Amino acid sequence: MSQEDEELLTVDRAAEILDVSHMTVRRYMDAGRLPKRRLGREYVLYPSDLKKLERPKAGRPRGSRNRPTPPAP
């Protein structure tokens, strides 16, 4: 299915699907993590855009455990 065949999503609907706020979706757009497309006065997304989104994993960053502690002065 090409993008032209997909139903367009509003920022609010994309936020519901991703389980984030609409401001987070806008930040993703501003950062280039999601494409910015306008249809009239609204920004819109394709569902396939959301599937391609790389979301940060929750939890501690890798490698942050087992760091050597600096020697005491």
C-alpha positions as CSV (number, residue, x, y, z in Angstrom):
1,M,0.0,0.0,0.0
2,S,1.4,3.4,-0.9
3,Q,1.2,6.4,1.3
4,E,-1.3,8.0,-1.0
5,D,-3.7,5.1,-0.3
6,E,-3.4,5.6,3.5
7,E,-5.7,7.7,5.6
8,L,-4.1,10.8,6.9
9,L,-3.8,11.3,10.7
10,T,-3.9,14.5,12.6
11,V,-1.3,15.4,15.2
12,D,-3.8,14.6,18.0
13,R,-4.7,11.2,16.5
14,A,-1.0,10.4,16.0
15,A,-0.4,11.3,19.7
16,E,-3.2,8.9,20.8
17,I,-1.7,6.1,18.8
18,L,1.8,6.7,20.1
19,D,0.5,7.3,23.6
20,V,2.3,10.6,23.9
21,S,1.1,14.2,24.1
22,H,0.5,16.3,20.9
23,M,3.4,18.5,21.9
24,T,5.7,15.4,21.8
25,V,4.5,14.6,18.3
26,R,5.3,18.3,17.3
27,R,8.7,18.0,18.9
28,Y,9.4,14.8,16.9
29,M,8.4,16.8,13.7
30,D,10.6,19.7,14.6
31,A,13.5,17.4,15.3
32,G,13.0,15.6,12.0
33,R,12.0,12.3,13.6
34,L,8.6,12.6,11.9
35,P,8.0,14.3,8.6
36,K,6.3,17.7,8.6
37,R,3.4,17.8,6.1
38,R,0.7,20.5,6.0
39,L,-2.8,20.1,4.7
40,G,-4.3,23.5,4.9
41,R,-3.6,24.8,8.4
42,E,-3.1,21.3,10.0
43,Y,-0.1,19.1,10.2
44,V,-0.8,15.5,9.1
45,L,1.0,12.2,9.1
46,Y,0.6,8.8,7.5
47,P,0.3,5.7,9.7
48,S,3.4,4.4,8.1
49,D,5.3,7.4,9.4
50,L,4.5,6.3,12.9
51,K,5.7,2.7,12.2
52,K,9.1,4.1,11.1
53,L,9.6,6.2,14.2
54,E,12.6,5.3,16.4
55,R,11.4,5.7,19.9
56,P,13.9,5.8,22.8
57,K,13.8,2.8,25.1
58,A,12.7,3.4,28.7
59,G,15.2,2.8,31.4
60,R,18.8,3.4,32.2
61,P,21.1,4.1,29.2
62,R,23.4,1.2,28.3
63,G,26.8,1.3,29.8
64,S,25.8,3.5,32.7
65,R,26.0,0.6,35.2
66,N,29.4,-0.7,36.3
67,R,31.2,2.5,35.7
68,P,34.4,2.7,37.8
69,T,34.1,5.2,40.6
70,P,36.7,7.9,40.7
71,P,39.3,7.7,43.4
72,A,38.7,9.7,46.5
73,P,41.0,12.7,46.9
